[in-house]
Amino acid sequence: GFIDLEAALGYIYDKVRDRERASHFVTPRLKMLFDFGLKAIVPYVELDTSVSQNGLAALYGANPYLDSHASSDALLAMPSTRSYNLSIGFNGSAASPRLAYRLYLGANFMRDEVVWYINSVGTFGVATGNNNRLFVGAEISYQPVGGLLIAASVYARANNSDAEYYVNDANINADLEVEYSIKRWRFYAMGEVIGRRNWSCVEDVEGAATDIFTAPLTVDLRAGISFRASRMVEIYADGYNLLNSRIYDYAYYYRNGAGFMAGVKIDF
């Protein structure tokens, strides 16, 4: 057996427009993989650091319903989000690599994590807080016969945030996908489970949360078919949200109902 070691050190110069001073971040990364000669179980430990800029453009990209006028001074001074991540787990394969899996757990120590709150119906304010998050996850893929692939994953998180408002991430995400390819044809179906999400509602002039909007657990079912007419041309038809669920990306704003899309992709 041996230990496969990967290490890296990054640097980020973070200068946001309309801010006088820039920020400087060092982002280390370390991954150790313990190979004992057993393909079924390969343990690993991973540590890394990530930085997300919270300038006005990035915030509007994350939430187009941001009310920038209500908190313009705070937005200009909002720091970047830093996340210090630890993950341990193991992956492996079996049955002549037809079956592969990964199990892991860990923690994200997040500083100045962005949280959104409703400051009036239709618009959102933004704040930050420190969040020490625990998470656990599993992934598996299986190819019983040539051309058929079955894959599934689940990810759950528990937040411990000091923010004044609710953290908006779903408490659990899971998906199951089945894909079958034969000659030039490809068929797929996928179901995604999106856990409950919360947004604080702020009606108090002093900014205190007075209510909560909760998006329930929902399921997004998708299916599609495609045909590779040539090396460059692919014809496809996709159906999405086939259960006609109310899937909220933001409080009060849910995706369109069941829909279909068809077209032609051209790869040059």
Disulfide bonds with the S-S distance in Angstrom:
none
